[in-house]
Amino acid sequence: MKSILKNLLVWLLVIPSIFAQKSQIKEAQKELKSGSSEKVIAVLSPIEYLIPNASNEDKIHFYYLKGTALLDLCNKKNNSSKYLSQAIIAFTDLIQIENETKTNKYSPEASKSLNIIKEDLISSANEDLVIDNFSESSNKFFQAYLIDKKDTLQLYNAAVSYKNAYDTDLALKCFEELKDINYSGNIPIYIAYSRSALSDEYFDSIDERDAKIQSGTHLKPRVVLSSKKPEIYKNIVLFYIQKGYKEKAMKVIEKARDLNYLDQSLALVEANLYLETKDYDYFDKLAASIVDSNPNNSEILVSLGVKCQNEMYNSAAEYYYKKAIAIDPKNVIAYVNLSALLVNKSNVINSKMNELGSLPINKKRYEELKTEKEQINKMLVPYFQKIVSIDPFNSSVSQLVSSVNMSKKNSNRSFASNEE
């Protein structure tokens, strides 16, 4: 009996709500016919919370009225993104409900509206790209993708635009989705062999290439598909690293390297990941492979040296700087960085000397450190001279010399205290 009364009470509470939403929907229909789209939204807003539990018929009418009114407001107010986003959601919900209920009352009109919105969004986004307005273009491309998720090109366009707008979170989200759906974005590249240049030439369209074939200036026409996968995986790795997700980056980078096997910058990124995790053995293996692939590239050697120096892997940093100098004796950056590395090494030894204090028992160790430091300082002289000969106005030398001189004063002071 209590259960019956409880159910009856629920129905008594629900019935007024049902009549209220039906009444509001009818009123909204009248306002739409009169052309007052703002009033349609005002009438529908108070009952929106009731719609998830409404009948399918009321849902269909509600989403049709809301979507149509919002699209009208969007057109009247020069493509307001606020109205546009809500209209897309309303029409999408409408189509979904009609598909589920096998109804086809408003779906054709809603689909047509969505297609118009999509084309307008893409057109407007491309206009934004021309003026480098990436924040606007990215949102428009992404909304176009939400309308038609089969058009994955718009998701790719959104990812690139978000990246150019420095919106790292949304860019990464889009690139991850592209990876998950296995997007390749294969773009045809039209090629033909030029008789005059004796090499392949690339064309933007098949018609342009075929015209050259027919004129007799080119031969061997063919098409090569250019995949976007290498770019997608590389961006994911770089964003992971930027956000400090090293473990995630290490899981993806092997695939990225496979797809970008000619990209030396990505090879350096992978090596640096293992360097940062203190896996020196694997770093050395990767670095050796990079060096072997670029035997005469002193810039890559300097880059490896800098990465090692930043991670306090100083023995490797010294090795790469010296190897860079051997390849390019005028690489002033290698000389400066190597000198700074040695100066820092000298200063560390100086600190150890100072820590020994004036106890006689420490004198032998003090003299050993002093000798080691003097040897380093002797090595520095020719490096300083080389820097000046290559770049007479380089300010680094005076700073490094000043640091060495200061270290000498401190060590002399400590030695005097030892003598006492």
C-alpha positions as CSV (number, residue, x, y, z in Angstrom):
1,M,0.0,0.0,0.0
2,K,2.8,2.4,0.9
3,S,4.6,1.5,-2.4
4,I,1.4,2.4,-4.4
5,L,1.0,5.7,-2.6
6,K,4.7,6.5,-3.1
7,N,4.4,5.8,-6.9
8,L,1.2,7.8,-7.1
9,L,2.9,10.8,-5.4
10,V,5.7,10.7,-7.9
11,W,3.3,10.7,-10.8
12,L,1.4,13.6,-9.2
13,L,4.7,15.5,-9.1
14,V,5.8,14.5,-12.6
15,I,2.5,15.2,-14.4
16,P,2.7,19.0,-14.0
17,S,6.2,19.0,-15.3
18,I,5.2,17.0,-18.4
19,F,2.4,19.5,-19.1
20,A,4.7,22.4,-18.5
21,Q,7.3,21.2,-21.0
22,K,4.7,20.4,-23.6
23,S,3.2,23.9,-23.1
24,Q,6.6,25.5,-23.4
25,I,7.5,23.6,-26.5
26,K,4.2,24.7,-28.1
27,E,4.9,28.3,-27.2
28,A,8.4,28.0,-28.6
29,Q,7.0,26.7,-31.9
30,K,4.8,29.8,-32.1
31,E,7.8,32.1,-31.4
32,L,9.8,30.3,-34.1
33,K,7.0,30.8,-36.7
34,S,6.9,34.5,-35.8
35,G,10.7,34.8,-36.4
36,S,11.6,35.5,-32.8
37,S,14.5,33.2,-32.2
38,E,15.7,34.9,-29.0
39,K,12.3,34.3,-27.4
40,V,12.4,30.6,-28.5
41,I,15.6,30.2,-26.5
42,A,14.1,32.1,-23.6
43,V,11.1,29.9,-23.6
44,L,13.0,26.6,-23.9
45,S,15.8,27.3,-21.3
46,P,13.6,26.8,-18.1
47,I,12.6,23.3,-19.2
48,E,15.9,22.1,-20.6
49,Y,16.7,20.1,-17.4
50,L,13.5,18.1,-17.9
51,I,14.4,17.0,-21.5
52,P,16.6,14.0,-20.6
53,N,13.6,12.3,-19.0
54,A,11.0,13.6,-21.6
55,S,9.3,11.5,-24.2
56,N,11.2,11.0,-27.5
57,E,8.6,13.1,-29.3
58,D,9.2,16.1,-26.9
59,K,13.0,15.6,-27.2
60,I,12.8,15.7,-31.0
61,H,10.7,18.9,-31.0
62,F,12.9,20.5,-28.3
63,Y,16.2,19.9,-30.1
64,Y,14.8,20.9,-33.5
65,L,13.4,24.2,-32.1
66,K,16.6,24.9,-30.1
67,G,18.9,24.1,-33.0
68,T,17.0,26.1,-35.6
69,A,16.7,29.1,-33.3
70,L,20.4,29.1,-32.4
71,L,21.4,28.8,-36.1
72,D,19.2,31.8,-36.9
73,L,20.7,33.8,-34.1
74,C,24.2,32.7,-35.3
75,N,23.4,34.0,-38.8
76,K,21.9,37.3,-37.5
77,K,24.9,37.9,-35.1
78,N,27.7,37.2,-37.6
79,N,28.6,33.6,-36.7
80,S,28.7,33.8,-32.9
81,S,30.8,30.8,-31.8
82,K,28.6,30.5,-28.6
83,Y,25.4,30.0,-30.7
84,L,27.2,27.9,-33.2
85,S,28.5,25.3,-30.7
86,Q,25.1,25.0,-29.1
87,A,23.3,24.6,-32.4
88,I,25.7,21.8,-33.5
89,I,25.0,19.9,-30.2
90,A,21.2,20.4,-30.6
91,F,21.1,19.1,-34.2
92,T,23.4,16.2,-33.4
93,D,21.2,15.2,-30.4
94,L,18.2,15.5,-32.7
95,I,19.6,13.2,-35.4
96,Q,20.7,10.7,-32.8
97,I,17.2,10.4,-31.2
98,E,15.5,10.2,-34.6
99,N,17.9,7.4,-35.6
100,E,17.3,5.5,-32.4
101,T,13.5,5.8,-32.8
102,K,13.6,5.3,-36.6
103,T,12.0,8.7,-37.0
104,N,12.9,10.9,-40.0
105,K,10.9,14.0,-39.4
106,Y,13.6,16.7,-38.9
107,S,16.8,14.7,-39.5
108,P,17.1,15.6,-43.2
109,E,16.8,19.3,-42.4
110,A,19.1,19.1,-39.4
111,S,21.7,17.2,-41.5
112,K,21.5,19.8,-44.2
113,S,22.0,22.6,-41.6
114,L,25.0,20.8,-40.1
115,N,26.6,20.4,-43.5
116,I,26.1,24.2,-44.2
117,I,27.6,25.0,-40.8
118,K,30.5,22.6,-41.4
119,E,31.4,24.2,-44.8
120,D,31.1,27.7,-43.3
121,L,33.4,26.7,-40.4
122,I,36.0,25.3,-42.7
123,S,35.9,28.3,-45.1
124,S,36.1,30.7,-42.1
125,A,38.9,28.7,-40.5
126,N,41.0,28.8,-43.8
127,E,40.5,32.6,-43.9
128,D,41.8,32.8,-40.3
129,L,44.9,30.8,-41.4
130,V,45.7,33.4,-44.0
131,I,46.1,36.0,-41.3
132,D,47.7,33.6,-38.8
133,N,44.7,33.8,-36.5
134,F,45.3,30.2,-35.2
135,S,43.3,30.4,-32.0
136,E,40.1,31.0,-34.1
137,S,41.0,28.6,-36.9
138,S,41.7,25.8,-34.5
139,N,38.3,26.0,-32.8
140,K,36.5,26.1,-36.1
141,F,38.3,23.1,-37.6
142,F,37.6,21.2,-34.4
143,Q,33.9,22.1,-34.5
144,A,33.8,21.0,-38.1
145,Y,35.2,17.6,-37.1
146,L,32.6,17.2,-34.3
147,I,29.9,17.7,-36.9
148,D,31.3,15.0,-39.1
149,K,33.9,12.7,-37.4
150,K,34.4,10.8,-40.7
151,D,36.2,14.0,-41.9
152,T,39.3,13.3,-40.0
153,L,41.2,15.9,-42.0
154,Q,39.5,18.6,-39.9
155,L,40.9,17.0,-36.7
156,Y,44.4,17.1,-38.2
157,N,43.9,20.8,-39.2
158,A,42.7,21.5,-35.7
159,A,45.7,19.8,-34.1
160,V,48.1,21.8,-36.3
161,S,46.3,25.1,-35.6
162,Y,46.2,24.5,-31.9
163,K,49.9,23.8,-32.0
164,N,50.5,27.1,-33.9
165,A,48.3,28.9,-31.3
166,Y,50.5,27.4,-28.5
167,D,47.5,25.7,-27.0
168,T,49.5,22.7,-25.9
169,D,46.7,20.8,-24.1
170,L,44.2,20.9,-27.0
171,A,46.9,20.3,-29.6
172,L,48.1,17.2,-27.7
173,K,44.5,16.0,-27.3
174,C,43.9,16.2,-31.1
175,F,47.2,14.5,-32.0
176,E,46.5,11.7,-29.5
177,E,43.1,11.2,-31.1
178,L,44.7,11.1,-34.5
179,K,47.1,8.4,-33.3
180,D,44.2,6.4,-31.7
181,I,42.2,6.4,-34.9
182,N,45.3,5.5,-36.9
183,Y,45.0,8.6,-39.1
184,S,47.5,8.7,-42.0
185,G,46.2,11.6,-44.0
186,N,47.8,10.2,-47.1
187,I,48.3,13.1,-49.6
188,P,49.1,12.3,-53.2
189,I,52.3,13.8,-54.6
190,Y,52.5,13.8,-58.3
191,I,56.0,13.2,-59.8
192,A,57.5,13.1,-63.2
193,Y,61.1,12.9,-64.5
194,S,62.4,16.1,-66.1
195,R,64.4,15.5,-69.3
196,S,66.2,18.9,-68.9
197,A,67.0,18.8,-65.2
198,L,67.7,15.0,-65.3
199,S,65.8,14.6,-62.0
200,D,62.4,14.1,-60.6
201,E,60.0,17.1,-60.4
202,Y,57.0,17.4,-58.0
203,F,53.7,18.9,-59.0
204,D,50.7,20.1,-57.0
205,S,48.1,18.5,-59.3
206,I,47.8,15.6,-61.6
207,D,46.7,17.9,-64.5
208,E,49.8,20.0,-64.2
209,R,52.0,16.9,-64.3
210,D,50.1,15.3,-67.2
211,A,50.4,18.5,-69.2
212,K,54.2,18.2,-68.9
213,I,54.0,14.5,-70.0
214,Q,52.0,15.4,-73.0
215,S,54.4,18.2,-74.0
216,G,57.2,15.7,-74.0
217,T,59.4,17.6,-71.4
218,H,58.8,14.9,-68.7
219,L,58.4,11.2,-68.5
220,K,57.9,8.4,-65.9
221,P,54.7,9.8,-64.3
222,R,53.9,8.3,-60.9
223,V,52.1,9.1,-57.6
224,V,53.6,8.8,-54.1
225,L,51.4,9.0,-51.0
226,S,52.8,11.3,-48.2
227,S,51.7,10.2,-44.7
228,K,51.1,12.5,-41.8
229,K,51.9,9.8,-39.2
230,P,55.5,10.8,-38.8
231,E,54.5,14.3,-37.9
232,I,51.7,13.2,-35.6
233,Y,54.0,10.9,-33.5
234,K,56.8,13.4,-33.4
235,N,54.5,16.1,-32.1
236,I,53.1,13.8,-29.4
237,V,56.6,12.9,-28.2
238,L,57.6,16.6,-28.2
239,F,54.5,17.6,-26.3
240,Y,55.0,14.8,-23.8
241,I,58.5,16.0,-23.1
242,Q,57.4,19.6,-22.8
243,K,54.9,18.6,-20.2
244,G,57.4,16.4,-18.3
245,Y,55.7,13.1,-19.3
246,K,59.0,11.3,-19.9
247,E,57.7,7.8,-19.4
248,K,54.9,8.4,-21.9
249,A,57.4,9.9,-24.4
250,M,59.7,6.9,-24.1
251,K,56.8,4.6,-25.0
252,V,55.9,6.5,-28.1
253,I,59.3,7.6,-29.3
254,E,60.3,4.2,-30.7
255,K,57.4,4.3,-33.1
256,A,58.1,8.0,-33.9
257,R,61.7,7.1,-34.7
258,D,60.6,4.3,-37.0
259,L,58.3,6.7,-38.9
260,N,60.9,9.5,-38.9
261,Y,64.1,7.5,-39.4
262,L,65.7,10.3,-41.3
263,D,64.9,13.0,-38.7
264,Q,68.1,13.6,-36.8
265,S,66.4,16.1,-34.4
266,L,64.1,13.3,-33.2
267,A,67.1,11.0,-32.8
268,L,68.6,13.7,-30.5
269,V,65.4,13.9,-28.6
270,E,65.4,10.2,-27.9
271,A,69.0,10.3,-26.8
272,N,68.3,13.2,-24.5
273,L,65.4,11.3,-22.9
274,Y,67.7,8.5,-21.9
275,L,70.3,11.0,-20.8
276,E,67.8,12.7,-18.5
277,T,66.9,9.4,-16.9
278,K,70.6,8.7,-16.3
279,D,70.7,5.7,-18.6
280,Y,74.1,6.6,-19.8
281,D,74.8,3.3,-21.5
282,Y,71.8,3.5,-23.8
283,F,72.4,7.2,-24.3
284,D,76.0,6.5,-25.4
285,K,74.7,3.8,-27.8
286,L,72.2,6.2,-29.4
287,A,74.7,9.1,-29.5
288,A,77.3,6.9,-31.2
289,S,74.7,6.0,-33.8
290,I,73.9,9.7,-34.4
291,V,77.6,10.6,-34.7
292,D,78.3,7.7,-37.1
293,S,75.4,9.0,-39.3
294,N,76.9,12.5,-39.3
295,P,80.7,12.0,-39.2
296,N,81.5,15.6,-40.2
297,N,78.8,17.5,-38.4
298,S,80.4,19.4,-35.6
299,E,77.1,21.1,-34.7
300,I,75.5,17.8,-33.7
301,L,78.6,17.0,-31.5
302,V,78.3,20.4,-29.8
303,S,74.6,19.8,-29.2
304,L,75.3,16.4,-27.6
305,G,78.0,18.1,-25.5
306,V,75.6,20.7,-24.3
307,K,72.9,18.1,-23.4
308,C,75.5,16.1,-21.5
309,Q,76.8,19.2,-19.7
310,N,73.3,20.2,-18.7
311,E,72.8,16.7,-17.2
312,M,76.2,16.8,-15.4
313,Y,77.5,14.0,-17.6
314,N,80.7,16.0,-17.9
315,S,83.1,13.3,-19.1
316,A,80.9,12.7,-22.2
317,A,80.4,16.5,-22.7
318,E,84.2,17.0,-22.7
319,Y,84.5,14.1,-25.2
320,Y,81.9,15.6,-27.6
321,Y,83.4,19.1,-27.5
322,K,86.9,17.8,-28.2
323,K,85.5,15.7,-31.1
324,A,83.7,18.7,-32.5
325,I,87.0,20.8,-32.4
326,A,88.8,18.0,-34.2
327,I,86.3,18.2,-37.0
328,D,86.0,21.9,-37.1
329,P,89.0,23.7,-35.5
330,K,87.1,27.1,-35.8
331,N,84.0,26.0,-33.9
332,V,84.2,28.8,-31.3
333,I,81.1,27.5,-29.4
334,A,82.9,24.1,-28.8
335,Y,85.9,26.0,-27.4
336,V,83.8,28.2,-25.1
337,N,81.7,25.4,-23.8
338,L,84.8,23.1,-23.2
339,S,86.6,26.0,-21.4
340,A,83.5,26.6,-19.2
341,L,83.4,22.9,-18.4
342,L,87.1,22.9,-17.4
343,V,86.7,26.1,-15.4
344,N,83.8,24.5,-13.5
345,K,85.9,21.4,-12.9
346,S,88.7,23.6,-11.6
347,N,86.3,25.4,-9.3
348,V,85.0,22.1,-7.9
349,I,88.6,21.1,-7.1
350,N,89.1,24.4,-5.5
351,S,86.1,23.9,-3.2
352,K,87.5,20.5,-2.2
353,M,90.8,22.2,-1.3
354,N,89.1,24.7,0.8
355,E,87.1,22.0,2.7
356,L,90.3,20.3,3.7
357,G,91.2,23.1,6.2
358,S,94.6,23.6,7.8
359,L,95.1,20.2,9.4
360,P,98.6,18.7,8.6
361,I,97.0,15.3,7.9
362,N,95.2,16.8,4.9
363,K,98.3,18.5,3.4
364,K,99.1,15.6,1.0
365,R,95.6,15.5,-0.4
366,Y,95.6,19.2,-0.7
367,E,98.8,19.1,-2.8
368,E,97.3,16.4,-5.1
369,L,94.2,18.5,-5.7
370,K,96.4,21.6,-6.3
371,T,98.4,19.8,-8.9
372,E,95.3,18.6,-10.6
373,K,93.9,22.0,-10.7
374,E,97.0,23.6,-12.1
375,Q,97.0,21.0,-14.9
376,I,93.5,22.0,-15.8
377,N,94.4,25.7,-15.7
378,K,97.3,25.1,-18.1
379,M,94.9,23.3,-20.5
380,L,92.7,26.4,-20.5
381,V,95.3,28.8,-21.8
382,P,95.5,27.5,-25.4
383,Y,91.7,27.3,-25.5
384,F,91.3,30.9,-24.4
385,Q,93.9,31.9,-27.0
386,K,92.0,30.0,-29.7
387,I,88.7,31.6,-28.8
388,V,90.3,35.1,-29.1
389,S,91.9,34.2,-32.4
390,I,88.6,33.1,-33.9
391,D,86.4,35.7,-32.3
392,P,88.4,38.6,-30.8
393,F,85.3,40.3,-29.4
394,N,83.9,37.2,-27.6
395,S,83.0,38.3,-24.1
396,S,83.1,34.7,-22.7
397,V,86.9,34.7,-22.4
398,S,87.1,37.6,-19.9
399,Q,84.4,36.0,-17.8
400,L,86.1,32.6,-17.8
401,V,89.6,34.2,-17.0
402,S,88.0,36.2,-14.2
403,S,86.5,33.0,-12.7
404,V,89.9,31.2,-12.9
405,N,91.7,34.2,-11.2
406,M,89.2,34.3,-8.4
407,S,89.7,30.6,-7.9
408,K,93.5,31.1,-7.7
409,K,93.1,33.8,-5.0
410,N,90.9,31.5,-2.9
411,S,93.2,28.5,-3.2
412,N,96.3,30.7,-2.3
413,R,94.5,31.9,0.7
414,S,93.7,28.3,1.8
415,F,97.3,27.2,1.2
416,A,98.6,30.1,3.4
417,S,96.4,28.9,6.2
418,N,97.8,25.4,5.7
419,E,101.3,26.7,6.0
420,E,100.5,28.3,9.3
